């Protein structure tokens, strides 16, 4: 019997049939890969799909302009003494004595209670805050965490024995949005109410858009005001804009470095036909334990407040002065805070 004829890649058998050459075995490929320093096919790393980070929560509508407003100094007039006392990890009180040339001397007792449920460094639930002056007027707030994402707040304000304001808020914070509903001075008998709805949505990690709807009703009068809002946050600056039928409010905050911060505000009120432009700056001197805030606005008003801490004593001194060139008014203030 004649021997089969072998050809490259093809074998011709006895019956003249052609069979495909199976080629090198898998063990031969592995041996060649080891010789050349190549990793086996199964050992090659696989590129995992890129996962996008979830969008952050935009926060509350009332905090859109907070960074810019914190740059400006607070108004000061007269002499003020504040003594803070921490009674426990949940309860603290403060005593304030204020003497002013514009009014009678006053005393305020401030008390605050914070519960055990802490969501962040500045958020603890439940929280009860109250402030009462020497005439018996009371301002009180109660904050509750009804669920992981649902918060409630109640605000009461009285003038001696008469209620002035009672307000109830409900806020829901989703992963990338916040919805809030507020009822102010609801009166079923008098058929009057003020209702405010807020909504904020994070479109990107830097851009937030939303709106505000204010509805008021009382006998013989009813109306609504719609305001649109937007906020863009960069690494060192934040720009915010509110535009509606009642006017516009724009702010710009810029952090130059750890010591210098500046802010610019523009407010226009269509009802009062008034427009105001303000510029403020915040200067921190950590080596001297001093903080300096100043402002200049379009009403020819100039003001500044200097705060000085006195370590190791728990004492903070503050001196402020404000001058309105247009109305020729000047007032200054001095305060001492202990604790």
Beta strands, then each sheet from edge to edge (+ up, - down):
strand 1: 5-7
strand 2: 10-12
strand 3: 18-20
strand 4: 78-86
strand 5: 91-99
strand 6: 106-118
strand 7: 124-133
strand 8: 138-145
strand 9: 150-159
strand 10: 162-173
strand 11: 177-187
strand 12: 192-202
strand 13: 207-218
strand 14: 221-233
strand 15: 237-244
strand 16: 247-255
strand 17: 260-269
strand 18: 274-285
strand 19: 290-297
strand 20: 301-309
strand 21: 315-324
strand 22: 329-338
sheet 1: 1+ 2- 3+
sheet 2: 4+ 5- 6+ 7- 8+ 9- 10+ 11- 12+ 13- 14+ 15- 16+ 17- 18+ 19- 20+ 21- 22+ 4+
end
